[in-house]
Amino acid sequence: MFKKLCKSITPLMLLAAVPALADEPVMSKFKLTLGGYVKLDYAHNSNASGPTTNTAGAAAPSTPSATAVNNRDESIFTAKQSRFWMKVAGPELMGAKTNAMIEADFYGSNALSNEFGNMRMRHAYGTLDWDTTQVLFGQTWDTFGPAAADTIDFRQGGDSGTPNNPRVPQLRLTQKLNLNSDNALKFVVALQNPVQDNASGSVTYGSGSNAYPLVTGAAGVTGKPYGSVPNVAGQIMFTSKALGVSPGFMGLGMNPLQVGIFGMYGNEKVIGYKSVDTYGYGVYGFVPVLKSQDGKGRAMTLSLETQAAMVGDLNVLNGTSIAFVGKAADPIINPAKGFDLYAQLKFYPTQELGVTAGYTRRGIINYDDYKTATAVGGISAAASGTFQVYNEITYLNLTYDLNAAVRLATEYEHHVTQYAAKPVGAASDMGQNNVFRLAAYYFF
């Protein structure tokens, strides 16, 4: 009888102990911290585009079309943006703290159904951290372009003005120089995986409706891009506590005044053609217009974030809509050039309620080169009219935190894509999409 009683009580004792165990750090070989969030996303699109919003390519919600298929509206749910991460704090090395992080979500390739969301590696990196120096190795955000539009749509304006969404393998050095107790300079330099790693198979002047095959003229050999050296990217940022701090991305952290420049350079080679420079440079700013009263609370704070960049051959980073411009059988091709603009205001009237409004725009600057570009087989970019002159997004979203774990959010986005001429079968040279979005988060 006593043994049966013990067997009955033991599981209850273990269950009762779970809350106490949860207060202790999870341990592996070293100290391990778990986190992430569950997110349910609902979107209603005036042009069917799926749960995320994309303004480039054949399936773009803002691509004008005369067909009912591309002009139908839709309502769609997904939970595939849900993610989790693990952070590790390890032993010291040469006076530096050692840390690592791995993060994944469920937007992997071929994840066509919500029931088959495939795991995708987002971040996987280790760091050595001294007081003013950090060495990072692994995969994380591209060093080019610090800004990301704070949209509920997790593409974050990536193809219409904030070309920094890719997470790339890299080796990065960050050095901080303290000028005084309030002001500092930060220098960042990174060797990064070149953008051409995504261009498998034949080279094109873009993707989707922007795809024009690029072949080596008479030989008829399909070209493939390659690079002999990695890309180099860097930032120089001035930070100051003079204006206090205000909420940054998703309102989860507080940022001081930041002003600086950034850039990237690489070289892309194509068989049968001369090499093409891949580059970008720009300016960035974050201003706490209304600062936090205690450095932690968000009530009555206002943040301004802005970024502008000039880019060439940055279609993989979504800085440009296509990669190259040139003429058929001509050994000289040039980078497709463009500009990217972004500005955003974030206001918290209360600790729980956040209001964010922003505008992003991506456009071309060498219009004549785009118009005269031709591809093999007599396809003319000008004749097809499928190259994009500009993409823009205007957005407004509200977030409300019910507690430290649960957040509700809603968003309206207006997308516009202007083409040089009417795409085949389209009734207009301009496409538009209106997106209404609802989301629920559970942070853990």
PLY file of the C-alpha trace (Angstrom):
ply
format ascii 1.0
element vertex 444
property float x
property float y
property float z
element edge 443
property int vertex1
property int vertex2
end_header
0.00 0.00 0.00
2.83 2.40 0.92
4.63 1.73 -2.40
1.43 2.44 -4.37
0.96 5.69 -2.47
4.55 6.76 -3.21
4.08 5.99 -6.89
0.96 8.18 -6.93
2.52 11.09 -5.04
5.88 11.22 -6.87
4.49 12.55 -10.22
2.52 15.21 -8.33
5.66 16.27 -6.45
7.56 16.56 -9.73
4.80 18.68 -11.26
4.75 20.92 -8.22
8.50 21.40 -8.53
8.35 22.63 -12.15
7.67 26.31 -11.34
10.63 26.34 -8.97
12.87 24.70 -11.57
11.77 27.22 -14.19
13.25 30.04 -12.13
16.71 28.49 -12.44
18.84 29.01 -15.58
18.78 26.17 -18.07
22.20 24.56 -18.15
24.07 22.70 -20.83
27.85 22.51 -20.73
27.67 26.27 -20.02
24.89 28.65 -19.03
22.09 28.44 -21.59
19.19 30.87 -22.07
16.12 30.10 -24.20
13.74 32.60 -25.77
11.67 33.56 -28.78
8.03 34.11 -29.55
4.92 32.53 -30.98
3.22 34.71 -33.59
-0.12 34.31 -35.33
-0.31 36.51 -38.42
-3.50 37.41 -40.29
-3.34 39.48 -43.49
-5.96 40.73 -45.92
-4.40 41.74 -49.27
-6.16 43.61 -52.05
-3.82 41.71 -54.43
-3.23 38.09 -53.44
0.34 37.71 -52.19
0.35 35.34 -49.23
1.10 36.01 -45.57
4.16 38.18 -46.24
4.30 41.23 -48.44
6.69 41.40 -51.38
6.88 44.23 -53.91
9.29 42.53 -56.33
8.96 39.63 -58.74
6.18 38.02 -60.71
4.01 37.33 -57.66
4.33 40.85 -56.32
1.11 42.16 -54.78
1.70 45.50 -56.48
2.32 44.04 -59.95
-0.44 45.35 -62.27
-2.35 42.61 -64.02
-5.39 42.24 -66.23
-6.08 38.74 -64.94
-8.46 37.91 -62.11
-5.85 35.57 -60.63
-3.45 38.36 -59.70
-6.09 40.95 -58.86
-8.16 38.93 -56.40
-8.15 39.85 -52.72
-7.45 37.30 -50.02
-7.46 36.60 -46.29
-4.71 34.38 -44.93
-3.34 33.15 -41.60
0.09 31.78 -40.74
2.15 31.03 -37.63
5.41 30.28 -39.48
7.12 33.46 -38.31
7.22 31.99 -34.80
10.82 31.52 -33.71
13.07 30.39 -30.91
16.65 31.12 -29.92
19.32 29.80 -27.61
22.06 31.96 -26.10
25.14 30.53 -24.43
27.50 32.27 -22.01
30.76 30.33 -21.83
34.13 30.61 -20.13
36.46 33.58 -20.56
39.18 33.53 -23.20
42.15 35.92 -23.08
40.17 38.28 -20.89
37.09 38.21 -23.16
33.64 36.92 -22.33
32.53 34.26 -24.80
28.96 34.03 -26.06
27.02 32.27 -28.80
23.54 32.38 -30.27
21.42 30.20 -32.56
17.99 31.31 -33.82
15.54 29.63 -36.19
12.05 30.18 -37.56
9.78 28.12 -39.84
9.99 30.01 -43.14
12.44 27.58 -44.72
12.43 26.85 -48.46
9.55 24.80 -49.88
7.44 25.54 -46.81
4.35 25.79 -49.01
1.84 24.65 -46.42
1.34 25.85 -42.88
1.44 22.22 -41.79
4.91 21.82 -43.29
6.71 24.94 -42.10
10.39 24.10 -42.56
12.99 25.20 -40.05
15.27 27.99 -41.31
18.54 29.11 -39.78
18.40 32.82 -39.01
21.38 33.45 -36.73
24.25 31.18 -35.71
27.29 32.99 -34.35
29.84 33.16 -31.57
31.46 36.26 -30.06
34.48 37.24 -28.00
33.62 40.36 -26.00
36.13 42.64 -24.34
35.18 46.01 -22.78
35.45 47.94 -26.05
36.17 45.24 -28.62
34.08 42.43 -30.10
35.00 39.67 -32.56
32.00 37.91 -34.15
32.10 34.82 -36.37
29.12 33.04 -37.92
25.87 34.13 -39.52
23.93 37.26 -38.53
22.56 40.50 -39.98
24.40 41.94 -42.95
26.72 44.74 -41.81
25.47 46.89 -44.70
22.56 49.15 -43.68
21.70 49.31 -39.94
17.98 50.14 -40.40
15.02 47.79 -40.68
11.50 49.15 -41.02
9.59 48.21 -37.87
6.60 46.66 -39.61
4.38 43.85 -38.35
4.97 42.35 -41.79
8.30 40.66 -41.12
9.81 41.59 -44.50
10.41 45.00 -42.87
10.52 46.98 -46.10
13.37 44.84 -47.35
12.66 45.33 -51.06
11.54 48.94 -50.91
14.14 50.99 -49.07
15.81 49.11 -46.21
18.10 46.57 -47.92
19.50 44.83 -44.87
17.25 41.83 -44.34
19.69 39.06 -45.35
21.61 37.29 -42.63
25.01 36.33 -44.05
28.04 34.34 -42.84
30.76 36.77 -41.82
33.79 37.56 -39.69
33.25 40.91 -37.96
35.35 43.20 -35.78
33.72 45.97 -33.73
35.83 48.54 -31.91
34.36 51.17 -29.59
36.25 54.36 -28.80
34.95 56.23 -25.74
35.36 59.99 -26.24
34.00 60.76 -22.76
31.35 59.40 -20.40
28.49 60.30 -22.77
29.92 60.07 -26.30
31.62 57.32 -28.28
32.62 56.24 -31.77
32.00 52.71 -33.02
33.98 51.20 -35.91
32.74 48.01 -37.58
34.46 46.06 -40.37
33.39 42.66 -41.72
34.38 40.09 -44.31
31.11 38.67 -45.65
29.89 35.92 -47.89
29.43 37.56 -51.34
25.91 38.13 -52.58
26.41 36.03 -55.71
26.06 32.81 -53.72
22.30 32.95 -54.38
22.66 33.09 -58.18
22.88 29.41 -59.06
22.28 28.34 -62.64
22.07 30.91 -65.40
22.74 34.55 -64.73
19.79 36.88 -65.16
19.04 40.57 -65.00
16.86 39.88 -61.96
14.23 37.36 -60.96
10.58 36.60 -61.62
9.08 39.03 -64.13
12.43 40.87 -64.13
14.42 37.85 -65.37
16.39 38.24 -68.59
18.92 35.48 -69.29
22.51 36.64 -69.70
24.51 34.36 -72.01
28.00 34.64 -73.51
26.97 35.63 -77.04
28.13 33.40 -79.89
29.44 30.62 -77.68
25.99 30.26 -76.12
27.47 29.31 -72.76
25.25 30.06 -69.82
27.14 32.32 -67.44
27.37 31.75 -63.71
28.57 34.44 -61.30
31.43 33.76 -58.98
33.82 35.69 -56.76
37.42 35.14 -55.74
37.26 37.29 -52.59
34.58 37.97 -49.97
32.67 41.22 -49.72
33.93 43.90 -47.33
31.40 45.92 -45.30
31.75 48.49 -42.56
30.17 51.15 -40.37
31.34 54.23 -38.48
28.82 55.34 -35.87
28.77 58.21 -33.37
26.65 57.54 -30.28
25.72 59.97 -27.55
23.71 59.91 -24.33
23.14 63.68 -24.54
19.51 63.27 -25.68
18.76 60.29 -23.45
17.29 57.08 -24.85
14.04 56.04 -26.54
12.58 52.75 -27.84
14.18 51.00 -30.80
13.15 47.96 -32.87
9.83 46.47 -31.70
10.10 48.68 -28.61
12.11 45.95 -26.90
15.28 47.97 -26.30
16.27 51.58 -25.63
18.65 53.41 -27.98
20.68 56.62 -27.62
21.43 59.12 -30.38
23.22 57.38 -33.28
24.54 59.00 -36.45
26.92 57.42 -38.93
27.89 56.08 -42.32
28.07 52.56 -43.75
29.21 50.85 -46.92
30.03 47.62 -48.74
32.16 46.56 -51.70
32.49 43.33 -53.62
33.27 42.06 -57.11
31.12 39.68 -59.12
32.53 37.81 -62.13
30.54 36.25 -64.95
31.98 33.82 -67.50
32.36 35.58 -70.82
31.85 39.05 -69.36
33.95 41.56 -67.50
33.57 41.64 -63.72
30.94 43.82 -62.08
31.37 45.87 -58.92
28.88 45.24 -56.13
28.68 48.19 -53.78
26.63 50.44 -51.57
27.14 53.40 -49.24
24.84 55.47 -47.10
24.02 57.41 -43.96
22.01 56.39 -40.89
20.47 58.22 -37.95
18.49 57.40 -34.79
17.24 60.30 -32.66
15.47 60.09 -29.27
13.14 63.05 -29.95
11.30 62.53 -26.65
13.50 60.63 -24.22
12.58 58.07 -21.58
12.24 59.72 -18.18
14.09 56.99 -16.32
15.98 55.30 -19.17
13.67 52.27 -19.05
10.03 53.35 -19.33
8.48 53.89 -22.78
5.61 56.23 -21.82
5.65 59.53 -23.77
8.75 58.66 -25.80
9.26 59.43 -29.48
11.97 57.96 -31.75
13.03 59.01 -35.24
15.01 56.60 -37.43
16.15 57.31 -40.97
18.51 55.93 -43.61
19.54 56.72 -47.20
21.81 54.70 -49.50
23.20 54.55 -53.03
23.64 50.99 -54.32
24.83 48.98 -57.32
24.19 45.28 -58.11
22.51 44.69 -54.76
19.44 42.77 -55.95
20.14 39.85 -53.62
20.02 42.30 -50.70
16.93 43.86 -52.34
18.74 47.19 -52.69
18.06 47.04 -56.44
15.32 45.15 -58.27
17.74 43.64 -60.83
21.48 42.93 -60.83
22.99 44.05 -64.15
22.36 46.28 -67.14
24.00 45.72 -70.51
23.44 44.61 -74.09
23.33 41.17 -75.67
26.69 39.79 -76.87
28.46 42.80 -75.34
31.27 41.69 -72.98
30.69 44.75 -70.78
27.88 44.71 -68.23
27.34 47.29 -65.50
25.77 47.13 -62.07
22.14 48.17 -61.93
22.23 51.33 -59.81
19.63 52.65 -57.45
18.82 54.53 -54.25
17.07 53.52 -51.05
15.26 55.83 -48.61
13.66 55.12 -45.23
12.15 57.21 -42.41
10.14 56.14 -39.37
8.59 57.64 -36.24
7.79 55.52 -33.17
5.64 57.01 -30.39
4.55 55.48 -27.07
1.72 57.49 -25.46
1.71 54.89 -22.66
4.03 52.11 -21.56
1.81 49.51 -23.24
0.68 51.27 -26.43
3.04 51.87 -29.37
2.33 53.75 -32.61
4.72 53.45 -35.57
4.51 55.22 -38.94
7.03 54.99 -41.75
7.87 55.33 -45.43
10.35 53.40 -47.59
11.26 53.84 -51.25
13.59 52.08 -53.69
14.24 53.55 -57.15
16.65 53.46 -60.10
19.12 56.20 -60.95
20.61 55.08 -64.29
17.28 55.04 -66.13
18.80 55.26 -69.62
20.94 52.19 -68.95
17.85 50.24 -67.91
15.94 51.37 -70.99
18.67 50.31 -73.43
19.54 47.04 -71.67
18.83 43.98 -73.79
19.18 40.29 -73.20
19.94 37.38 -75.47
17.22 36.23 -77.83
16.17 39.78 -78.66
14.26 40.35 -75.42
14.32 44.04 -74.61
13.88 45.32 -71.09
12.31 48.48 -72.54
9.92 46.55 -74.77
8.74 44.17 -72.08
8.31 47.00 -69.61
8.91 44.72 -66.69
11.76 46.56 -65.02
10.72 48.51 -61.95
11.27 52.27 -61.75
10.48 52.41 -58.04
8.84 50.56 -55.15
7.45 52.26 -52.07
5.63 51.36 -48.88
3.74 53.62 -46.48
2.78 51.95 -43.21
1.12 52.57 -39.86
0.91 50.05 -37.04
-0.27 49.86 -33.44
0.99 47.47 -30.78
-0.41 46.88 -27.30
1.24 44.78 -24.61
-1.31 43.01 -22.41
1.52 41.89 -20.14
5.20 41.00 -20.42
4.36 38.00 -22.65
1.31 38.81 -24.80
1.27 41.52 -27.48
-1.50 42.40 -29.93
-0.76 44.35 -33.11
-2.51 45.74 -36.17
-1.10 47.35 -39.31
-2.04 49.03 -42.57
0.40 49.07 -45.50
0.05 50.72 -48.91
2.40 49.38 -51.61
3.12 50.91 -55.01
5.32 49.61 -57.83
5.92 51.82 -60.86
7.07 50.12 -64.07
8.70 51.73 -67.11
5.88 50.39 -69.29
2.89 48.10 -68.94
3.95 44.52 -68.17
2.60 41.94 -70.59
-1.14 41.51 -70.08
-1.38 44.36 -67.58
-3.90 47.19 -67.74
-1.53 49.72 -66.17
2.15 50.50 -65.65
1.56 50.92 -61.90
0.58 48.27 -59.39
-0.81 48.82 -55.91
-1.62 46.68 -52.91
-3.38 47.49 -49.66
-2.63 45.24 -46.71
-4.53 45.05 -43.43
-2.79 42.94 -40.82
-3.57 41.57 -37.35
-1.05 39.70 -35.19
-0.77 38.16 -31.76
2.59 37.47 -30.09
3.59 35.44 -27.08
7.14 36.27 -26.02
9.01 33.73 -23.92
0 1
1 2
2 3
3 4
4 5
5 6
6 7
7 8
8 9
9 10
10 11
11 12
12 13
13 14
14 15
15 16
16 17
17 18
18 19
19 20
20 21
21 22
22 23
23 24
24 25
25 26
26 27
27 28
28 29
29 30
30 31
31 32
32 33
33 34
34 35
35 36
36 37
37 38
38 39
39 40
40 41
41 42
42 43
43 44
44 45
45 46
46 47
47 48
48 49
49 50
50 51
51 52
52 53
53 54
54 55
55 56
56 57
57 58
58 59
59 60
60 61
61 62
62 63
63 64
64 65
65 66
66 67
67 68
68 69
69 70
70 71
71 72
72 73
73 74
74 75
75 76
76 77
77 78
78 79
79 80
80 81
81 82
82 83
83 84
84 85
85 86
86 87
87 88
88 89
89 90
90 91
91 92
92 93
93 94
94 95
95 96
96 97
97 98
98 99
99 100
100 101
101 102
102 103
103 104
104 105
105 106
106 107
107 108
108 109
109 110
110 111
111 112
112 113
113 114
114 115
115 116
116 117
117 118
118 119
119 120
120 121
121 122
122 123
123 124
124 125
125 126
126 127
127 128
128 129
129 130
130 131
131 132
132 133
133 134
134 135
135 136
136 137
137 138
138 139
139 140
140 141
141 142
142 143
143 144
144 145
145 146
146 147
147 148
148 149
149 150
150 151
151 152
152 153
153 154
154 155
155 156
156 157
157 158
158 159
159 160
160 161
161 162
162 163
163 164
164 165
165 166
166 167
167 168
168 169
169 170
170 171
171 172
172 173
173 174
174 175
175 176
176 177
177 178
178 179
179 180
180 181
181 182
182 183
183 184
184 185
185 186
186 187
187 188
188 189
189 190
190 191
191 192
192 193
193 194
194 195
195 196
196 197
197 198
198 199
199 200
200 201
201 202
202 203
203 204
204 205
205 206
206 207
207 208
208 209
209 210
210 211
211 212
212 213
213 214
214 215
215 216
216 217
217 218
218 219
219 220
220 221
221 222
222 223
223 224
224 225
225 226
226 227
227 228
228 229
229 230
230 231
231 232
232 233
233 234
234 235
235 236
236 237
237 238
238 239
239 240
240 241
241 242
242 243
243 244
244 245
245 246
246 247
247 248
248 249
249 250
250 251
251 252
252 253
253 254
254 255
255 256
256 257
257 258
258 259
259 260
260 261
261 262
262 263
263 264
264 265
265 266
266 267
267 268
268 269
269 270
270 271
271 272
272 273
273 274
274 275
275 276
276 277
277 278
278 279
279 280
280 281
281 282
282 283
283 284
284 285
285 286
286 287
287 288
288 289
289 290
290 291
291 292
292 293
293 294
294 295
295 296
296 297
297 298
298 299
299 300
300 301
301 302
302 303
303 304
304 305
305 306
306 307
307 308
308 309
309 310
310 311
311 312
312 313
313 314
314 315
315 316
316 317
317 318
318 319
319 320
320 321
321 322
322 323
323 324
324 325
325 326
326 327
327 328
328 329
329 330
330 331
331 332
332 333
333 334
334 335
335 336
336 337
337 338
338 339
339 340
340 341
341 342
342 343
343 344
344 345
345 346
346 347
347 348
348 349
349 350
350 351
351 352
352 353
353 354
354 355
355 356
356 357
357 358
358 359
359 360
360 361
361 362
362 363
363 364
364 365
365 366
366 367
367 368
368 369
369 370
370 371
371 372
372 373
373 374
374 375
375 376
376 377
377 378
378 379
379 380
380 381
381 382
382 383
383 384
384 385
385 386
386 387
387 388
388 389
389 390
390 391
391 392
392 393
393 394
394 395
395 396
396 397
397 398
398 399
399 400
400 401
401 402
402 403
403 404
404 405
405 406
406 407
407 408
408 409
409 410
410 411
411 412
412 413
413 414
414 415
415 416
416 417
417 418
418 419
419 420
420 421
421 422
422 423
423 424
424 425
425 426
426 427
427 428
428 429
429 430
430 431
431 432
432 433
433 434
434 435
435 436
436 437
437 438
438 439
439 440
440 441
441 442
442 443
